[in-house]
Amino acid sequence: MPFRLPPEQWFPAGVASLAARVVVRPDGTRLRVVETQGGDGPPLLFVHGWGCSAFTWRHILPRVVAAGRRGVAIDLPGHGLSDKPEAESAYTIGEMARAVRDLIEVEGWDEVALVGHSMGGGISRDVALAVPSRIVALALLAPAGFGRIRRLATGRALSPDWTVPLLTPLAVPRWAVRRSMQRTYGARGGFTEAEVDEYWSPTQFPGFLRASRHLLHHFAWDPPPASAFAALRDTPILMLLGGMDRVVVSRDVARYAEQVPHAEVVWLPEAGHALHEDSPADTWRHLDALLRAADATLRTR
């Protein structure tokens, strides 16, 4: 597509410590993952949010490498360079969580630490509740699915069924992507024009735009009863919230977390919704502490 990066130039191109590959699910659909080269212990599986890809973890994965751990970041169905099913039913939270569980099964991971951002937080939550015995740690960063989402109703109103045929690459100008990125950052946030190009590039695929629209309408954004987390009572849980989040209503998440006795809530006051991008050092510091707690728990088993 003119002016958009070709896939061979997408992240992690040029990053020696990272590589991309394709994983085939039991149903034959393909998922692209970006992973570190080497590393010890249970893998950290990173699950991105709505409209994003493995690229969103570009500041965190090198820290995983430096810590000597293994990290794997998925492109969810409909995103990045993973397959993009046409059916609306493919974009429920149940189906998105199933894709992540399929990855865990195909890779044969008996133990995994889950890190989910925004929509990926809701997905990671449901994966953890479905296979609690495999989850050694759960980190939810500015998670959706625990309370109100700002402008969700507006997004749905602006994308009725009849707009689906209009979702061509021309529907998303570059300036709109840049403005959206600005909205997700906090006081420390900043990004390069090359990063805008990375976020804009997936819009060259109509399937990506359809998937984004279907998720707005068919993803369940409401939380389960807090009692469901009893299945994870021995699993360290972190909820990391941005004080300047303009997407997720963080107070709702914090109130929900109060009902989960073993969940730790940490605020980054100057961070926005994309806190792992605008405050990567602080984000990794808390993730590293969570993983060390998980290590200690595993040693006692």
HELIX and SHEET records of a PDB file:
HELIX    1   1 PRO A    7  GLN A    9  5                                   3    
HELIX    2   2 ALA A   54  TRP A   57  5                                   4    
HELIX    3   3 LEU A   61  ALA A   66  1                                   6    
HELIX    4   4 GLU A   88  TYR A   91  5                                   4    
HELIX    5   5 ILE A   93  GLU A  107  1                                  15    
HELIX    6   6 MET A  119  ALA A  130  1                                  12    
HELIX    7   7 PRO A  132  ARG A  134  5                                   3    
HELIX    8   8 LEU A  152  ALA A  157  1                                   6    
HELIX    9   9 ASP A  161  LEU A  166  5                                   6    
HELIX   10  10 PRO A  169  ALA A  171  5                                   3    
HELIX   11  11 ARG A  174  THR A  184  1                                  11    
HELIX   12  12 GLU A  193  TRP A  200  1                                   8    
HELIX   13  13 SER A  201  GLN A  204  5                                   4    
HELIX   14  14 PRO A  206  HIS A  218  1                                  13    
HELIX   15  15 ALA A  226  LEU A  232  5                                   7    
HELIX   16  16 SER A  250  ALA A  257  1                                   8    
HELIX   17  17 LEU A  275  ASP A  278  1                                   4    
HELIX   18  18 PRO A  280  ARG A  299  1                                  20    
SHEET    1   A 8 LEU A  18  VAL A  24  0                                        
SHEET    2   A 8 ARG A  30  THR A  36 -1                                        
SHEET    3   A 8 ARG A  69  ILE A  74 -1                                        
SHEET    4   A 8 ASP A  40  VAL A  47  1                                        
SHEET    5   A 8 VAL A 112  HIS A 117  1                                        
SHEET    6   A 8 ILE A 135  LEU A 141  1                                        
SHEET    7   A 8 ILE A 237  GLY A 242  1                                        
SHEET    8   A 8 ALA A 263  LEU A 268  1                                        
END                                                                             
